[in-house]
Amino acid sequence: MRMETTEDEQRKAAALKRLLLILSCVFLSIGNCGGPLIMRLYFIHGGKRVWLSSMLETGGWPIILVPIAIAYYRRRKNQAPTEPPTKLFFMKLPLFVASAVIGVLTGLDDYLYAYGVARIPVSTTALITAAHLAFTALFAFILVKQKFTSYSINAIVLLTVGAAVLGLNTSSDRPEGESNAQYMLGFMMTVAAAALYGFVLPLVELMYKKAKQNITYALVLEIQLVMCLFATIFCTVGMLVNNDFKVIPREARKFELGETTYYVVLVVSAIIWQGFFLGAIGIIFCASSLLSGIAIAVLLPITEIFAVIFYHEKFQAEKGVSLVLSLWGFFSYFYGEIKHNKESKRVKKKENNKDSSGQDTENPQSVPNP
């Protein structure tokens, strides 16, 4: 009876984890597609503050306090009178320090990415994703000993090639009035952002594994809160040094879509980007940093399609090829995961049957010789 209860609890836990994975993918999709588009909207219509844009990528961190408060309220409501008082936060000091360090790295990555978006066209974001996926795979192998299958390697290759195809036409996409030096600096900043975030994702997974406390989704939210808080502090310091706070009112008045729209764009940008980071760390919690990187990569062509629809950019043949290759890589990865899970269950079932047979042969019943 106890074994049946344990199996039932395991099934419920697995179902809950699948639900969290789906929600994380939804959040990531909204943030990964909407974030670059809203940031581009800011720069297209007169925005010029790179530190402000980078701060907005994590500036929506107070939103995370809402689910943390709800979870705390539910724990208090369901708490037995004999139990010790529940805590609002579970994070211990070592995990807090690790989250803060990764948060500062995230803040630096935000600045590098925002600088690249301000200088180079949307089509070159393919270079970001291509490099990001390659770096994620490399650092996942080094830091967390990520095991690769033929399907995951195939997915990495297809997604990287598909994203790189989008960069084939970038030489003719240099914005009017921008010098070669500015363009190349934006390009280098973009590649650096890809490399750094490719390092951050496996680093988060390593932090989960090395933490000397049980990693629950509630704790994951706390980690995200600390990371975004320190990333925001890092970018806010940059804003202070660059006098962004003094310039914002003047920039709002000159914004092509109007002053009110300017502030709406800033607020919406902060909310959408928070969805991206929640989705990314949620996928790492439920699966792996490699899957998080692959999910980010596969959403790139969708972002390109939205750019064509909303900003009337040209949809060259390269973008169609990239879309096909990215979807192929995405389905290749998940087919491999499904096949791997089925094989793992089959092997586990075979081992259990073998153990049961072994126990029976250890105490055989004596059978008289005929």
Secondary structure by P-SEA (a helix, b strand, c coil): caaaaaaaaaaaaaaaaaaaaaaaaaaaaaaaaaaaaaaaaaaaaccccaaaaaaacccccccaaaaaaaaaaaaaaaccccccccccccccaaaaaaaaaaaaaaaaaaaaaaaaaaccccccaaaaaaaaaaaaaaaaaaaccccccaaaaaaaaaaaaaaaaaaccccccccccccaaaaaaaaaaaaaaaaaaaaaaaaaaaaaaaccccccaaaaaaaaaaaaaaaaaaaaaaaaaaccccaaaaaaaaccccaaaaaaaaaaaaaaaaaaaaaaaaaaaaccaaaaaaaaaaaaaaaaaaaaacccccccaaaaaaaaaaaaaaaaaaaaaaaaaaaaaaaaaaaaaaaaaaaaaacccccccc
